[in-house]
């Protein structure tokens, strides 16, 4: 029985990436974290001088206890690519300092920016994803421009032998775009996270509760 439970938990651990920055990775990670009562980790966080961290935002939206959140290995102030923000603070990002937390629970890992965002002079986000070796969920916009960006992301992941769990569309969605990505990228759409006119912990938790079964089923 313990083996079965461990396998199930392992299947529910994912790396959340996006086609670019600001695409909705954090809100998507929050929805999955809440639906699975998972643990959340963002190894590299930049841009905290302008606003709260993504970890703090997810904890506020989900209202999960602090035990569900692992601290970032790097917390950088500037709203720049991680390597640029680190350079400003005279910090060097090292993949050896980004080892996956040991947990028996589902783990949701959120990347920074897209797959080719540089982390240091030698490594980009794809290298970290390979190191962590988790199935990848791609977060995409649903509007004009998403087909090219998403298909390029899919191609990059496959070239680096990373398993793609599927795509989640965030915000307003044109169904023709979704169908094109499914066809040309040979991927499944997991679910659609809509645009929230008023994003509060109440509206967010209500949406997750209403769509809980769909979210969980899509991630099996």
Secondary structure, 3 states (H helix, E strand, C coil): CHHHHHHHHHHCCEEEEECCCCCCHHHHHHHHHHHHCCEEECCEECCCCCCCCHHHHHHHHHCCCHHHEECCCEECCCCCCHHHHHHHCCCCCCHHHCCCCCCCCCEEEECCCCCCCECCCCCEHHHHHHHHCCEEEEEEEECCCHHHHHHHHHHHHHHCCCCEEEEEEEEEECHHHHHHHHHHHCCCEEEEECCCCCCCHHHHHHHHHHCHHHHHHHCC
